């Protein structure tokens, strides 16, 4: 069973009910440490980096049997459907018929990512297949669609910042060579930071790529906990970092975003708006 968008309490209730209904004797929970939830009962937790470790792999293959429940909690960590860690999880899942898959959002960047969760739930019978409506009947799921509304807050930049932007853009293009093209937007996006800094409200919280301005009310995407609501100072370049932020903060549907008048800011905002639209389409397909 795949559960999307559940609260922590809803996760606990689902586990309690499943264990009671199926006479479960052992429970193993695979979860990145920052998403670890103290689930009810006696559970052995395995952190994401440890899933591929020999000291766990061979022991768990011996211990997991048909009275064992496997919990896969927020383990959609890469877009590579054939990732080694995913393959280890598949081996564990083949040892028992009992599994629960928890994920806050249905994918990282696009709907193809969801097929990793689908593989977990179906013992990888369609591992090489893309999603199509014909296999939807095989999907056992409970879906709580997460609403996301990106609300732009316009920020004007002065002539000095615009000149810096133009100069930096030329320098980046001239020196690109064989480098990753995404080097250009990654670097250009930071230039509007000084203009955004002038709009910062000390009574609000912000989320950004780094805390180069030493703000006491700024957190970065790499942190492991978020409390309350945040304004996006700048988007993360990698969608996984933003997915983690939303999964940990449970913020929504309103997400304020500082958006300067530089083209790269407009590009990032549209990039994420398209991502939100794809999430909404994914829910329509799954439900």
C-alpha positions, -999 to +999 in steps of 0.1 A: +000+000+000+013+035-009+002+064+013+008+099-001+005+131+020-003+116+054+004+134+086+027+118+112-003+108+133-020+093+103+011+073+096+012+059+131-025+050+129-020+031+096+009+011+111-010+002+143-040-010+124-020-030+099+000-047+126-032-056+145-050-069+114-021-090+101-005-105+132+028-088+125+057-099+148+086-079+134+088-044+118+117-028+099+114+009+090+137+023+063+139+060+065+163+089+061+172+100+096+157+135+091+123+119+083+124+093+111+091+091+129+087+073+162+062+048+150+043+027+176+056-007+188+090-022+186+106-012+153+142-014+140+151+017+120+176+016+091+189+050+079+190+056+041+228+054+038+228+021+057+203+003+035+231-009+012+255-019+039+265-056+041+260-056+078+223-049+073+217-065+040+225-101+047+211-101+082+178-086+071+174-110+042+176-138+069+153-121+094+125-108+072+098-134+068+060-135+062+053-121+096+074-091+090+062-056+081+084-034+060+079+004+062+095+025+035+093+061+048+102+091+025+128+070+006+123+086-028+158+101-028+170+098-064+154+098-099+174+067-109+148+039-108+176+014-109+196+029-080+215+004-059+197+014-027+163+009-044+174-025-056+183-035-020+149-024-008+133-045-035+152-075-022+139-069+013+103-065-001+106-098-019+109-115+015+074-106+028+039-097+016+036-069+042+047-034+033+037+002+038+051+030+017+049+065+030+057+095+008+046+131+012+048+142-024+043+118-054+076+126-071+109+145-071+108+162-105+084+145-127+059+117-128+084+090-139+098+092-103+065+078-090+072+046-107+099+038-081+071+038-055+050+017-078+078-008-081+080-011-043+043-018-041+042-043-069+074-063-063+088-047-094+066-066-118+066-035-141+101-024-134+110-016-170+076-001-178+065+035-178+032+045-163+001+039-183-036+037-173-038+000-178-016-008-148-034+017-125-056-012-113-025-027-097-019+004-076-030+001-039-030+037-026-044+062-002-038+097-015-041+130+004-034+156-024-011+184-012-021+218-024+008+242-033+003+278-042+034+298-051+027+334-044+053+358-060+064+389-041+079+412-066+113+428-058+129+456-079+166+457-085+186+489-090+209+498-120+240+486-101+226+451-097+214+449-133+249+459-145+264+432-123+239+407-137+248+416-173+285+414-167+283+381-148+261+365-174+286+373-202+315+360-181+296+328-173+287+321-210+322+329-222+337+305-197+311+277-199+330+254-223+321+218-214+307+227-179+272+219-169+249+246-185+230+248-152+261+265-138+248+297-154+213+300-137+227+287-104+252+316-102+230+343-118+202+336-093+223+347-064+229+382-077+194+394-068+201+386-031+211+421-021+178+435-035+158+408-017+177+415+015+161+450+016+126+435+017+133+410+046+110+414+075+127+404+108+093+390+120+092+364+092+111+333+085+130+327+052+144+297+034+174+301+010+203+283-005+227+296+020+229+322+048+255+345+032+238+375+047+240+361+083+203+365+089+190+351+122+156+343+106+171+324+076+173+286+072+189+267+044+175+237+025+201+214+040+187+217+075+167+188+090+138+205+106+115+235+099+089+250+122+062+274+111+058+291+077+086+304+055+090+329+026+112+315-001+142+339-004+154+318-033+145+284-047+169+255-045+182+244-079+176+208-072+140+198-068+148+172-041+159+199-017+126+217-021+107+185-018+125+178+015+117+213+027+080+209+020+079+173+034+095+185+067+078+218+071+043+207+058+039+243+047+010+251+024-009+258+004+004+294+005+041+297-002+054+333-006+084+337-030+106+367-034+110+372-072+132+399-085+128+416-119+159+398-132+152+372-160+168+344-140+144+350-111+115+348-135+129+316-150+132+299-116+097+309-106+082+296-138+103+264-135+087+257-101+053+267-112+055+241-139+066+216-113+035+224-092+013+219-123+029+185-128+022+175-092-015+184-097-015+163-129+001+134-111-026+134-084-053+133-112-035+103-128-031+084-095-064+090-080 
